[in-house]
Amino acid sequence: MFGAGLILYEMCGNFKTAHQRMQKFKELRTTRKLPQNITKYMPEEATIILNLTDPEPAKRLSASYLCTSKMF
């Protein structure tokens, strides 16, 4: 599910280069924060991204929950 969170983050983010994308992935892992444009304009997606990329696998959303969410 962690990978699904990164894919969703990549789809919502506006990364100019591969290097910038990797920096933002690293920042997400270390600080658990998303850019303001995502949290402000896509709050539901931001919540799902943070849940899917939680450092503790047991706390991550399940695939079945994700498939039944309004977003998908």
Secondary structure as the mmCIF struct_conf table of DSSP 4:
data_model
#
loop_
_struct_conf.conf_type_id
_struct_conf.id
_struct_conf.beg_label_comp_id
_struct_conf.beg_label_asym_id
_struct_conf.beg_label_seq_id
_struct_conf.end_label_comp_id
_struct_conf.end_label_asym_id
_struct_conf.end_label_seq_id
HELX_RH_AL_P HELX_RH_AL_P1 PHE A 2 CYS A 12
BEND BEND1 GLY A 13 GLY A 13
BEND BEND2 LYS A 16 THR A 17
HELX_RH_AL_P HELX_RH_AL_P2 ALA A 18 THR A 31
HELX_RH_AL_P HELX_RH_AL_P3 GLN A 36 TYR A 41
HELX_RH_AL_P HELX_RH_AL_P4 PRO A 43 LEU A 52
TURN_TY1_P TURN_TY1_P1 THR A 53 THR A 53
BEND BEND3 PRO A 55 GLU A 56
HELX_RH_3T_P HELX_RH_3T_P1 PRO A 57 LYS A 59
BEND BEND4 ARG A 60 ARG A 60
HELX_LH_PP_P HELX_LH_PP_P1 LEU A 61 SER A 62
HELX_RH_AL_P HELX_RH_AL_P5 ALA A 63 THR A 68
BEND BEND5 SER A 69 SER A 69
TURN_TY1_P TURN_TY1_P2 LYS A 70 MET A 71
#
